[in-house]
Amino acid sequence: MLTLPSRDSELREKFDMIDLAEKRWITFAEARQAAKRTFANCSGINKVNTLTIRADGSIHLIEWGPRGGKKVLWNFGKFFGRA
């Protein structure tokens, strides 16, 4: 079972619950490439957030910066069902 940030947490605004529920997760490498594309195509943004599934099955909310920096904002825990 995945652990969610509390209802009043600002983190809830950084991802779409539908994407989480419908298992719209991408791998770490796909997330890095998607962030690079987004920064290249949109000059006004300074952060990109992705729901990323890691090799161990855990789901992370990762914030990417324009120079490739990353920060794990939330670890939802491991998903053991079928993706």
Phi, psi and omega per residue, in radians:
M1 nan 2.419 -3.123
L2 -1.501 2.546 3.117
T3 -1.766 2.231 -3.107
L4 -1.775 2.668 2.988
P5 -1.128 2.722 -3.135
S6 -1.065 2.735 -3.080
R7 -1.009 -0.559 -3.112
D8 -1.618 0.101 -3.133
S9 -1.324 2.455 3.069
E10 -1.123 -0.374 3.130
L11 -1.085 -0.505 3.138
R12 -1.058 -0.437 3.135
E13 -1.450 -0.143 -3.048
K14 -1.676 0.003 3.068
F15 -2.652 2.835 -3.134
D16 -1.700 2.132 -3.136
M17 -1.033 -0.563 3.125
I18 -1.117 -0.732 3.106
D19 -1.064 -0.678 3.118
L20 -1.189 -0.798 -3.094
A21 -1.168 -0.626 -3.114
E22 -1.589 0.202 3.059
K23 1.004 0.787 3.066
R24 -1.568 1.205 -3.115
W25 -1.899 2.608 3.075
I26 -2.136 2.797 3.127
T27 -1.251 2.899 -3.140
F28 -1.020 -0.791 -3.134
A29 -1.114 -0.720 3.099
E30 -1.126 -0.667 3.139
A31 -1.133 -0.754 3.121
R32 -1.067 -0.784 3.131
Q33 -1.152 -0.704 3.129
A34 -1.106 -0.722 3.112
A35 -1.113 -0.765 3.106
K36 -1.033 -0.785 3.127
R37 -1.092 -0.744 -3.122
T38 -1.087 -0.808 3.123
F39 -1.121 -0.632 3.134
A40 -1.195 -0.577 -3.067
N41 -1.638 -0.286 -3.062
C42 -2.273 1.816 -3.028
S43 -1.297 -0.349 -3.039
G44 -1.549 -0.010 -3.078
I45 -1.729 2.617 3.109
N46 -2.144 -0.046 3.090
K47 -2.614 2.561 3.054
V48 -2.298 2.326 3.110
N49 -1.924 2.427 3.123
T50 -2.343 2.582 2.963
L51 -1.634 2.012 -2.953
T52 -2.141 2.293 3.035
I53 -1.659 2.250 -3.111
R54 -1.646 2.952 -3.081
A55 -1.052 -0.492 -3.133
D56 -1.496 0.048 3.126
G57 1.601 0.002 3.122
S58 -1.454 2.607 -3.135
I59 -1.868 2.188 -3.126
H60 -2.090 2.526 2.907
L61 -1.662 1.998 -3.060
I62 -2.003 2.355 3.055
E63 -1.794 2.198 -3.121
W64 -1.868 2.478 3.072
G65 -1.788 2.884 -3.069
P66 -1.149 -0.362 3.121
R67 -1.749 0.263 3.063
G68 1.671 -0.037 3.106
G69 -1.203 2.672 -3.127
K70 -2.434 2.700 3.120
K71 -2.547 2.229 3.072
V72 -1.380 2.009 -3.136
L73 -1.498 -0.567 -3.105
W74 -2.724 2.451 3.013
N75 -1.922 1.928 -3.108
F76 -1.320 -0.255 -3.085
G77 1.816 -3.000 -3.078
K78 -1.623 2.470 3.064
F79 -1.810 2.090 -3.079
F80 -1.851 -0.086 3.125
G81 -1.468 -2.971 3.104
R82 -1.463 2.320 -3.135
A83 -1.529 nan nan
